[in-house]
Amino acid sequence: MPKSRGGLKLAPPCGRMVSIGVPMIRPVVALSICAFVFCAPAIPQDQPNARIQINVNEVIVPVTVTDDKGRFVSNLEAKDFRVLDEGKPQRIEFFSHSEKQPIVVGFLLDMSNNTRNYWKRYQESMMELVWNLLPGDPRYSGYLVSYGNNAEVLVNTTTDSDKIVDEIRKMKPGGGAALYDAIYDACTKREVVRGEPYEPRRVIIVMGDGHDNASSKSLDQVIEIAQRNLVTIYGMSTMAYGFDSPDSGNLERLAAETGGHVEYPLNTIYKDTAAGTYFCNPSDEGCYAYKVGTGGYEAVISGSIIRAVGAISGDVTTQYVLRYIPDVDPDDKPKQYRRIKVEVNLPGVVIRARHGYYPNGLPAGAVNGQ
């Protein structure tokens, strides 16, 4: 039984108390990816860029459970979960709720012209994420990919957060946005760690608004490559001060299809004003806009960034990991996609998990299942 984080206590139908904790930043963070295969051999040290192509033997399904206000439900047991694979109930063979799961996390930073106006804020947000998710423990590693007109792996897989932060400090935005190519490169071109994708698990965090105008890959292609490579995608949206982006749905879809979620740290600063946007005169009745350059303005932005970083960190550290062995025909075509649904024996909760998985690896020479 995991330790309670404090907070509200909800009583499920069976009468057992469930702890719901408030998201918080922790000095040591473990991330987990969403649904997938295992029985993969360890990757030899002399093959750092080897790609794992395996058939499913065991499906791994990390799951996040919150109440309707976004607070994490943190002490469920295996008997509280039900997993459906193509509509058929599955027997859960393994259940875990450890907060110290090894991870490898890719930090993808938008370098397009869209980030120019608030670049300093985005740098700060990404550096906070790096410091929180790479605490110097060898179990946690990460890498940095920038994307403007082209995608580029700037820092390859490392346990040293300072290498990534130092590179982020040097970055300056300009040009287009090759988001999809960046995700593809994160899945295929960086050095892997021994034991992937099961331990450590794979996570990508995108700092951007979902816009793409320079990639050779499509949205559908990179969703599939992320699913095949057992990656969970989270987003730290760069939409700011009430402005909207027509491409925000792309980032939401990337996260939803892989079991992650999107935070909007700079887009809620004026949510409590009468107009609900940046265009609100502070003298208007009901308008509580913050004046740029004041201490209050800086404090509310810093607080919003900290909460967003904590929400992503809290999400992955409170995940439950379920495993089961599905009945899969080994002769199925490699592109066959199997749908997953996770249910919890508790009313009023929100469940976040990957929508499905590909049970078989790609044949030699195939790209993105085509």
N, C-alpha and C positions, 0 to 999 in steps of 0.2 A: 504493500500500500504506500503510495507516495505521500510525502509530508504535505500538510495543508499549507497554503500560502496566506491564509487569513482571508478576511473579507466576509462577504455574505455567505450564509449557509442555506442551501435549498434542500428540501426533503423530497426525494423521488418517490414514486408510487410505492416502492417496497419499504419505505420508511428510513432507509439509510441516508445519512447526511452527506451532501456533496459540497465540497469547498469551491467557491468561486473567487479567484484571486484577481487583483488589479494588475494590469500590465505594468512591468517595471523593467528598467535596464539592469542587467546583471553583469558582474565583472567577467564571468565565464559563461559562454553561450554555446549551446550545441544546436545545430540545425539538422533538419531531416528532410529528405525528399519524399515525394508522394508515390505512388503505387508501383511495385514492380518485381521483376524477375530476380531470382537468384538461383544460383548455384554456379558462381563464376570463379575461375581460378584466380589466384593472386597474380598481379602483373609483375613480371620480372623487372629488376632494376635497370637492366640494360635495354629495356624497351619502354622508355618514358612516354612515348607518344602512341603506344599501342591502343587500339580501340577494341572494346569488349563487344563481341558478337555472340550471344548466347540464346539458347531456347529456354523458355520458362520451365522451372521446376517448382518454384515457390514464389507466390506473389506477395510483395511487401506493400503494405498500405499504411503510411503514416496519416494520422487524422487529427485535426484540431476541432475542439468542441467549445463553444461559447454560449452564453445566454443571449437573450435578445438585445442586451445593451453592450455586447462585445466583451464581457468579462469571461475569463477562461474557467471552464469547469475542469478541475484538476485532479479529482480522485475517483474516477470511474474504474470499473473492473472489467475483465474480459467478458463476463456474463452480461454486461450492459450493452454490448455491441452485437450487431448482426450485419454480415457482409453478404451481398448478392453479386454473383458473377454471371452476367447475362441472365439475370432474373432468378438464378438458382442459389439458395442459401448454401453457405460454405462453412466448414468446420474450421474454427480458428485454432491453428496449431501452435502459435507463439503470440505472446502479448507482453509489451514492455511500456514503461512510462519513465524512462531514465532521462535526467536533465543534462547528461554529460555524453551525449552521442557525438562521436567524431564527425566532422563535416569538412567539405571543401566548398568554398563559396566564391563565385565569380562576381566581381563588381563591374558593372557595365555603365559607363558614364557618357551621356549625350554631349557631344561637342559641337552641335549645330548652332546656327545663328539664333535659334529659338531660346537658347539659354543665356544669351548675352546680358539681358537686363538684370538678372538676379543671380549671376554666376557665383558670386561670393557665397550666397546662401546654399547653393547646390554643393559647392566644394565642402562647406562645413558639414552638411548633412552626410555626404559620402564618407568623410573622414571619421565622423562619429560612428557610422556603421562599421567601418574597418576596425576601429579601436575596440568596439564592443564585441565583434564577432571573431577577431583574431587576438586573443589575450596573451599570446606568447607561449601557449601550450602546444607541443608538437602534434596533438590530436586535431588541431584546427589549422587549416591552411586556406589560402585564397590566391586570387590572381586578378589582374586589372585589364579590362578591355575598353578602349575608347572607340567611339564611332562618330564620325563626321561624314565627309564625302566617302571615306573608306573606314572599314573596321580594322583595328590593330590591337594585338596582344602586347600591351606596354610592359607589364610585369608578369612573368610566368609564375607558376604555382610555387608558393613560398609560405612559411610559417611566420615570417617577419613582417608585421604590420607596417613598420617604418618604411620599408621599401615601397609599399603601395602608397602610403600617405605622402611620402616625398615626391612621388611622381604626380600625384593628384595636384599638389601645390604648384607644379610647373605648367599645368595644362591651361590652355586658353581656347575659348570656343570660336568657331567660325566654319562656315560651309554647310553642307547638307547633313542628312541623317540616314546612315546605313544601319538601322537598328536590327533588321532581320539577319543581315550578314554577321553582325556582332554576336548574336545568339548562336548562329551556326558555328562561328569560330570558337566560341566558348565551349561548345559541345564536342568539337573535333580537333582543335589545333593546340590546346594548351597541354602541358605535361600532367599526366595522371599520377595519383598517389597509390601506393600498394594497398590493395584491398577494396578499391572502388569497384562497383558503385554501392556496395552494401555497407561497408564501414571503411572509410568515411562515406557519408552520403553526399549527394550533389545538390547545390543550391545556386541560383543566379538571382542577383538583385539589380534591377534596371533603374537607373536614375535618369528619367526622361519623361516625355509626355505621350509616347506611343507613336509619334510621327515618324514616317519613313519615306524618303524620296530618292534614295541612292543605292538600294540593295539589289543584288542579283537574285536573291532568294525571295520567296513569298511568305506571307504570314502562315498559310497552311503548311508549307514545307518546314518552317522552323518549329511550329507546334509539334509536328510529327517527330522531328529530330530530337527535340527536348524529351518527348515521351519515350522514344526509343533509348535515349541515353540516361533515363531515370533522373531527370532534372526537375526540380520545383522552381518556378519563377515567381519572384516577388517584385513589386514596383514601388518606387518612391517617386511619385509624380512631380514634375516641375511646373505644372499649371499653378498660376499664382494670382492671388488677390481678386478672386471672383471671375476671372476670365476662364473661358472654356476652350477646349481643343477638340476639333472634329475627329481627331485620331485617338482620343482617350479610350475609346472602346477597344482598340487594338491591344493596349496594355492590360486592360481588364480581361480580355479573352485569353491572353498569354498566361495570366495568373490563374484564372478559373480552370482552364484546361489542364493545368499541371498541379493544381492544389494549393497555390499561393494566394496572396491578396495584394491590393494596392493601397498605399497610404498617400494622403494629400496634405502635407504639412503647411504649405504656403497658400492653400486655396480656401482655408477656413478662417483666416484672420478677421474678416469682416462679416462672418456668418450671423453675428448677433446684432448687426446694425439694421435699421429700418429698411434700407434698400437691399442689404445683403451683398453689396458689392463695394469695390474700391471707390466708385463714383458716388460718394455720399458726403454731403456737407456736414461737418461736425456740429454746426449750429442748428441743424434740423432736429426737430423733436424725435426722440427715439433713436438717434444716430450716435453711436459710441465709437466712431472711427479713431484710430490711433494716428497721431501726427508723426510723419516721417522724421527721424532724427532724434526723437525724444527717448527717454529711458523706458517709458511704457511701451513704445513701439518695439524697441529692441528686446525687451523682456518677453513680450507676447510671441514674437517670432522664435526666439530661442526656446521658449517653452513648447511651442508647437513642434519644432524639430525634434526636441528630446522625446516628446510623447510619440512621435511617429517612429523614431528609432526604437523606442521601447516596445511599441506595438509589434513591429516585425520580429524583434528579438524574443518578445514574450510568446508570440505565436509558435515559433519553432521549438522553444524550450518546453512548451506544454503539450507537445504532440504525443499522441499514443501511437505505438507501432504495432500493427497487426500483420500476421503472416498466415497464409493458407496455401494448400496445394490444389490447384484447379484441375478439372477434368478437361484436358486440352488434347485434341488430335494432333500428333506430331507431324502429320502430313498436311496440315492446314497451310494455306498460302501465307507467305511471310508478311503480307500487308494486312492480314486480318486483324481487326481491332475488336477487343472485348470490353464491354462496358461494366463498370463497377458502381455499386451503390452501397453506402454505409448508413446504417440506421442505429440510433441510440435509444435505449429504454428509459427515456426521460423526456417529459413534455417541455415545450418552449425553448428548445436548444437549437443552435445553428451549427451544422456539421460541414466542415471543409476538408475535402479529400480529392484526389485525382479522379477524373471522370472515367478513366479506363486505361488499358495498356495493350501492347502488342506482344503476343506470347512467343513469337518466333523471331529469330534474328534475320537480318537481311542476307540474301545470297551474295557471294563474292562479286564485287564490282558494282553492286547496286548503290544508288545515291538517293537518300530520302525516300526509299521505298518505291521508287519509280522504275 
